[in-house]
Every structure is written in C-alpha cells, then in structure tokens.
Amino acid sequence: MRLIEDEGIVIGKIDYGDSDRIINVFFKEYGLISFFLKGIKKSVKRDKEAVELFSQTKFIFMEKNMKYIVKDFDTIDYFYNLKINMDRLNIGFYILQTLDKILVEGEKREKFYELLKNSLEYLDKKFEPKESYLLILYFLYRIIVGEGIKFSISGENYFDIENSRITNEKSGRKLSKEEYKIIGTSIKNIKNLKSENNELRDILSVIKLYESYLNYHLDINLNLKNCFLEA
C-alpha cells in the first residue's frame, strides 16, 4: 500500500472516551479527510498538539479498505498566538465552521486551503478587532467566488440575493452608500479594505449580507453571532 504525504490543517475533532479521537483534516492536495486516532489522548510519544484544532501538520497516511490510516505526523505550525487569545479564537472558530459546512470529503480545494492558511497566519501575527472583521468579510467573499456563485453588479441600490445581483431595480435588500462601497472594495483585496475608513457597523452589515447570500445559495446556516458575541 502506497504511503501518502501531505500537509493539512485540523478543522474539526471529536473525542471518544479517555483516549481516542476523530479528527477532520483539510489537506492541500487531498481535501477533507477524517482519521480515527486510537489512544492519542494518552500517548506520551506522539505530538498531540499536531492533532489539535487549527494546527497545520504534515501527515503520512495510507488508504486501506476505503478508510484512511495515519502512520505519522509532525507539526508545521501551532498558531500559538491565535490559540491563547479568546477573540482570535472566536474568529478562527468561525472560519473553521464556515469551511466545515461547505467542504465535501475527498474533494480537492487548494485555493480554499491557501485561503484558510493565510487567514490563520494573519490572525496569529496580529489582532485588531476591526481588521479581523475585515478578514471575515474578505474570507466570505472568496468563498462566494470559489463556490461559483459570484453575484453581478449592474447598479448600487439593491442587493438581490435570490437573483445574484446588485442592481438599481427595486428588488431585494436596500443598500446604503457605505455598504455598496465596502462590497466594491471587498471584491478587490483585503489591503484595499484596510486602507478605507469604514465604520464597524457597516462592515458587520455587509458580513451579514454575505452570510445571507451563502446561506441562500448553499443551503447552510452561517451566523457570526454564534461565534463572536460582540457582533
């Protein structure tokens, strides 16, 4: 049986009893894969931090009887600063939960992997509440693009979620000038967002619009308030 080596980020875990754990790992090349780790919680030899949430880890594994079996793993990055700060954790949990709702096991999504890695690296290096919300805004827009449900822009007054368009026709959610400006900027890159002097309430409003858009088109349930109470 061929051994497979790939880097991945742990985006989910379920503990069983005193010693066992199932982890969901989002791999760069192999997409989302689940592993059963027997005895990991009581192991004194293996790097247990490597299989905690958010950890970026190099895994060696193989496929046997339609199941994946881990042979070895080593940590690439713990994202330590993210894990010791509750506000950073809340943002990080939201990002992980968003991906958990849209990823399909075994489906390669390399652009989403890079988006996740870059987002965690950003949160690990610095944390300013406003910039972190801008990160969420940009993250959600890249998910919209990556899922192939990008909306068109032919106006600036209404966000017609059902028909995937921003229009001047009276259809959908009325947009303020500030919301339209933020949407236009988020389409470009996060640096553009950071350079603008936007009010936090307007940023949060556009995040909710993007959540509503994704919830409608992907039949999921994103809600920032569930992860970050200040929202």
VMD Tcl script that draws the C-alpha trace (Angstrom):
set ca {
  {0.00 0.00 0.00}
  {1.28 3.42 -1.01}
  {2.10 5.93 1.71}
  {0.71 9.42 1.13}
  {2.32 12.58 2.47}
  {0.50 15.91 2.56}
  {0.16 18.99 4.74}
  {-3.19 19.73 6.32}
  {-4.98 21.84 8.92}
  {-7.14 20.27 11.62}
  {-10.60 21.85 11.29}
  {-12.66 19.50 13.47}
  {-12.33 16.92 16.23}
  {-14.50 14.58 18.31}
  {-13.11 12.94 21.44}
  {-14.15 9.40 22.34}
  {-13.71 8.19 25.89}
  {-10.47 8.88 27.69}
  {-8.03 8.16 24.89}
  {-9.44 8.18 21.33}
  {-10.23 10.96 18.87}
  {-11.62 11.51 15.37}
  {-10.12 14.49 13.53}
  {-11.18 16.20 10.32}
  {-8.17 17.44 8.38}
  {-8.33 19.79 5.41}
  {-5.40 18.86 3.15}
  {-3.75 20.95 0.48}
  {-3.79 18.15 -2.11}
  {-6.35 15.63 -0.82}
  {-9.09 17.87 0.52}
  {-11.08 16.92 3.62}
  {-10.25 13.56 5.25}
  {-11.30 12.10 8.61}
  {-8.97 9.95 10.74}
  {-9.58 7.82 13.81}
  {-6.66 8.20 16.24}
  {-6.70 5.38 18.77}
  {-5.05 6.18 22.09}
  {-3.85 9.63 21.02}
  {-5.02 11.43 24.17}
  {-2.92 9.18 26.43}
  {0.10 8.90 24.15}
  {3.41 10.13 25.56}
  {5.37 9.64 22.34}
  {3.24 11.33 19.69}
  {2.92 15.08 19.17}
  {-0.61 15.61 20.50}
  {-0.60 19.32 19.68}
  {-0.28 18.37 16.00}
  {-3.83 16.98 16.02}
  {-5.50 19.83 17.89}
  {-7.80 22.32 16.18}
  {-6.05 24.90 13.97}
  {-2.74 23.01 13.88}
  {-1.04 22.85 10.49}
  {0.55 19.42 10.30}
  {2.44 17.17 7.89}
  {0.70 13.80 7.81}
  {1.86 10.46 6.44}
  {-1.10 8.14 5.86}
  {-2.42 5.36 3.65}
  {-5.76 4.15 2.33}
  {-6.96 0.67 3.29}
  {-10.42 -0.84 2.77}
  {-11.93 2.56 1.93}
  {-10.51 4.08 5.12}
  {-7.52 6.32 5.75}
  {-4.98 5.28 8.38}
  {-2.45 7.70 9.88}
  {1.11 6.42 10.11}
  {2.90 9.54 11.36}
  {2.51 13.30 11.75}
  {4.64 16.34 12.60}
  {3.57 19.89 13.36}
  {4.32 22.64 10.86}
  {2.67 25.48 12.80}
  {0.68 25.54 16.06}
  {-0.64 29.10 15.54}
  {0.15 29.62 19.21}
  {-0.88 33.29 19.48}
  {-4.26 32.52 17.94}
  {-4.93 29.73 20.45}
  {-4.16 31.75 23.59}
  {-6.39 34.73 22.77}
  {-10.16 34.29 23.04}
  {-11.02 36.98 20.48}
  {-8.68 35.45 17.91}
  {-10.11 32.02 18.71}
  {-13.66 33.24 18.08}
  {-12.70 34.50 14.63}
  {-10.77 31.29 13.96}
  {-13.70 29.09 15.02}
  {-15.99 30.99 12.69}
  {-13.63 30.39 9.77}
  {-13.32 26.66 10.58}
  {-17.07 26.25 10.97}
  {-17.69 28.01 7.66}
  {-15.40 25.57 5.85}
  {-16.86 22.62 7.72}
  {-20.28 23.49 6.28}
  {-19.16 23.61 2.64}
  {-16.31 21.11 2.24}
  {-17.01 17.65 0.81}
  {-14.77 14.79 1.93}
  {-12.09 13.91 -0.62}
  {-12.74 16.94 -2.85}
  {-9.56 18.91 -3.61}
  {-9.94 22.64 -2.83}
  {-6.42 24.01 -2.92}
  {-7.48 27.66 -3.19}
  {-9.64 27.27 -0.08}
  {-6.72 25.62 1.70}
  {-4.46 28.57 0.91}
  {-7.22 30.96 1.99}
  {-7.52 29.14 5.32}
  {-3.77 29.02 5.91}
  {-3.31 32.70 5.08}
  {-6.24 33.66 7.32}
  {-4.83 31.74 10.30}
  {-1.36 33.20 9.73}
  {-2.88 36.68 9.72}
  {-4.78 36.06 12.98}
  {-1.67 34.57 14.59}
  {0.50 37.59 13.83}
  {-1.81 40.41 14.83}
  {-5.25 41.12 16.19}
  {-7.21 44.31 15.88}
  {-10.99 43.84 16.11}
  {-11.86 45.95 13.08}
  {-9.23 44.34 10.86}
  {-10.35 40.89 11.97}
  {-13.89 41.63 10.83}
  {-12.44 42.80 7.53}
  {-10.68 39.43 7.31}
  {-14.04 37.67 7.76}
  {-15.58 39.89 5.09}
  {-12.83 39.06 2.60}
  {-12.91 35.37 3.57}
  {-16.65 35.13 2.87}
  {-16.31 36.85 -0.48}
  {-13.56 34.41 -1.54}
  {-15.88 31.54 -0.55}
  {-18.61 33.05 -2.74}
  {-16.20 33.21 -5.68}
  {-14.76 29.75 -5.04}
  {-18.20 28.14 -4.89}
  {-19.07 29.59 -8.29}
  {-21.93 31.78 -7.06}
  {-20.43 35.21 -7.67}
  {-23.02 37.98 -7.94}
  {-23.14 40.55 -10.75}
  {-23.07 44.31 -10.25}
  {-25.16 46.47 -12.58}
  {-26.21 49.10 -10.05}
  {-25.69 50.15 -6.45}
  {-29.04 50.43 -4.69}
  {-30.30 46.88 -4.04}
  {-28.71 43.51 -3.26}
  {-30.97 40.93 -4.92}
  {-29.74 37.77 -3.18}
  {-32.13 35.40 -4.93}
  {-31.03 36.52 -8.41}
  {-27.33 37.02 -7.55}
  {-27.05 40.66 -8.47}
  {-26.61 44.19 -7.19}
  {-28.99 46.36 -9.15}
  {-30.80 49.68 -9.27}
  {-34.10 47.86 -9.72}
  {-36.22 47.77 -6.58}
  {-35.56 44.13 -5.78}
  {-34.02 42.64 -2.65}
  {-32.24 44.36 0.22}
  {-31.75 48.15 0.03}
  {-28.07 49.07 0.26}
  {-26.63 52.14 1.91}
  {-23.86 54.03 0.13}
  {-21.42 52.78 2.76}
  {-22.43 49.13 2.27}
  {-22.11 49.38 -1.50}
  {-18.66 50.93 -1.13}
  {-17.50 48.12 1.18}
  {-18.83 45.45 -1.18}
  {-16.99 47.02 -4.10}
  {-13.77 47.19 -2.11}
  {-14.04 43.61 -0.77}
  {-14.09 42.31 -4.34}
  {-10.52 43.54 -4.80}
  {-8.40 42.53 -1.79}
  {-8.08 42.90 1.96}
  {-5.43 45.62 1.64}
  {-7.96 47.85 -0.08}
  {-10.42 47.22 2.75}
  {-7.85 48.13 5.40}
  {-7.00 51.41 3.69}
  {-10.62 52.59 3.78}
  {-12.08 54.35 6.82}
  {-15.22 52.23 7.18}
  {-17.44 52.15 10.25}
  {-17.58 48.82 12.09}
  {-21.38 48.72 11.94}
  {-21.25 48.92 8.13}
  {-18.63 46.15 7.94}
  {-20.82 43.92 10.14}
  {-23.84 44.73 8.00}
  {-22.06 43.55 4.83}
  {-20.84 40.41 6.63}
  {-24.48 39.60 7.40}
  {-25.39 40.21 3.76}
  {-22.68 37.79 2.61}
  {-23.85 35.25 5.18}
  {-27.42 35.55 3.91}
  {-26.18 35.14 0.35}
  {-24.20 31.99 1.15}
  {-26.98 30.58 3.32}
  {-29.49 31.01 0.50}
  {-27.38 29.62 -2.35}
  {-25.59 26.82 -0.47}
  {-28.40 25.90 1.94}
  {-26.20 26.34 5.01}
  {-26.53 28.35 8.22}
  {-23.77 30.87 8.89}
  {-24.20 33.26 11.80}
  {-21.29 35.29 13.12}
  {-23.09 35.93 16.41}
  {-22.80 32.25 17.29}
  {-19.00 32.55 17.39}
  {-18.33 36.17 18.24}
  {-20.78 37.64 20.72}
  {-19.69 41.23 20.14}
  {-21.08 41.02 16.59}
}
mol new
graphics top color blue
foreach p $ca { graphics top sphere $p radius 0.5 }
foreach p [lrange $ca 0 end-1] q [lrange $ca 1 end] { graphics top cylinder $p $q radius 0.2 }
display resetview
